[in-house]
Each structure stands twice: as C-alpha cells, then as structure tokens.
C-alpha cells in the first residue's frame, strides 16, 4: 500500500544525493539549507548558516548526530539545532523533512525547533 498524499514543502534533492556522514547545500527561495545524512543514515534539514558567524555548515564534518562548523569548531545537534560547543550559543533552525519515493522534501514553513529564519 503506497501513500498517495503529496508531501508538504518542495523537492530539494534525491535521497541518494546525500551520503552517510555528508551534507548538501540547497536553497529554498533565497534561504540556504543543509541537507545532512548523519552517521546512522537519517536525513536532517537545518539552516546552513552557523549562528556564530556567516559560515556554511554544509561544508563541515558530520559525526553521529552532529555537524561541526569548519571555521570555528562549533558543533550543532542535527535533531534540535542546539549548539553543543562554543563559540556558538544560539541554535540554528531545523526544518521538517520528508522522503516520498526518492524525492526529498523540505517544508520551510514548518520549523521544528521554533528558531526564526530572520
């Protein structure tokens, strides 16, 4: 039995586009989002800009359920967006992500952790 409903959001990539322990930078509208596959194979969608500085998180290292900003070393929890190490102390937004067939959808109107994108 297949789900015939249309997922919320927009298609940002294909499921196989993001390997384990890696990320992909996409844009929804003008907003940069990191699509990240953690060490366990789960996909996440987080704001791509480090809350400490204007650095792309998608260029950082992925380990377990975190991504590390390559410039200053702050790690962020992929599920909550919370910073786990300094110098960052503000969270990044976490967006609803769904997979329908092979298409990966992100709904930027559904911010799971309530962090503003402004």
C-alpha positions in Angstrom: 0.0 0.0 0.0 1.5 3.3 -1.0 0.9 6.8 0.3 -0.7 8.9 -2.4 -0.7 12.1 -0.5 1.6 14.9 -1.6 4.3 15.8 1.0 4.5 19.3 2.3 7.3 21.5 1.1 9.4 21.5 -2.0 11.7 18.9 -3.6 15.3 19.8 -2.8 17.2 16.7 -3.9 17.0 12.9 -4.3 17.5 10.5 -1.5 20.8 9.1 -2.9 22.3 12.6 -3.4 23.4 12.7 0.3 25.8 10.0 1.5 26.2 8.9 5.1 28.2 11.5 7.2 27.9 14.1 4.5 25.7 17.1 3.6 24.4 19.0 0.6 23.7 22.7 0.4 20.3 23.6 -1.2 18.3 26.7 -1.3 14.6 27.1 -0.8 13.7 30.5 -2.1 16.7 32.5 -1.0 17.2 30.6 2.2 20.3 28.2 2.4 19.6 24.8 4.0 22.0 22.0 4.7 20.5 18.5 4.0 22.6 16.3 6.2 22.8 12.5 6.5 24.0 11.6 10.0 26.2 8.6 10.9 23.1 6.5 11.3 21.8 7.2 7.8 19.0 9.6 8.9 18.4 12.8 6.9 18.0 16.2 8.5 17.3 19.7 7.2 18.9 22.6 9.1 19.7 26.2 8.4 23.0 26.2 6.6 24.4 29.3 8.3 26.3 28.9 11.6 24.8 31.1 14.3 28.2 32.3 15.4 29.4 33.6 12.1 28.3 33.7 8.4 29.8 30.3 7.7 28.2 27.4 5.7 27.5 24.4 7.9 27.2 22.1 4.9 31.0 22.4 4.5 31.6 21.0 8.0 32.2 17.5 9.3 29.2 15.2 10.2 29.7 12.8 13.1 27.0 10.8 14.8 24.0 13.2 15.0 26.0 16.4 14.8 27.6 18.8 12.2 30.6 20.9 13.0 31.3 24.3 11.7 34.6 24.1 9.8 35.7 27.7 10.7 35.4 27.9 14.5 34.6 24.3 15.6 31.0 24.8 17.0 29.0 21.6 16.7 25.2 21.5 16.3 22.8 18.8 17.1 21.0 17.9 13.8 17.7 17.0 15.5 17.4 20.1 17.7 19.7 22.7 16.1 21.2 23.4 19.5 24.9 24.3 19.6 26.9 21.7 21.6 30.2 23.6 21.7 31.3 27.2 21.8 31.8 29.7 20.3 28.2 29.4 19.0 25.5 29.7 21.7 22.4 30.3 19.5 20.6 27.4 17.8 20.0 27.1 14.0 16.6 26.3 12.6 15.6 22.7 12.0 13.0 22.1 9.2 10.5 19.4 8.5 11.9 16.9 6.0 10.1 14.0 4.3 11.0 11.5 1.7 8.4 10.5 -0.9 9.7 7.8 -3.3 13.2 9.1 -4.0 12.3 12.8 -3.6 13.4 14.7 -0.5 11.1 17.4 0.5 11.8 20.3 2.9 9.0 22.4 4.4 10.5 25.8 5.4 7.1 26.8 6.8 7.4 24.0 9.4 10.4 24.9 11.7 10.6 22.0 14.2 12.6 23.8 16.9 10.9 27.3 16.6 14.1 29.1 15.7 13.4 32.2 13.5 14.9 32.3 10.0 15.1 36.1 10.1 
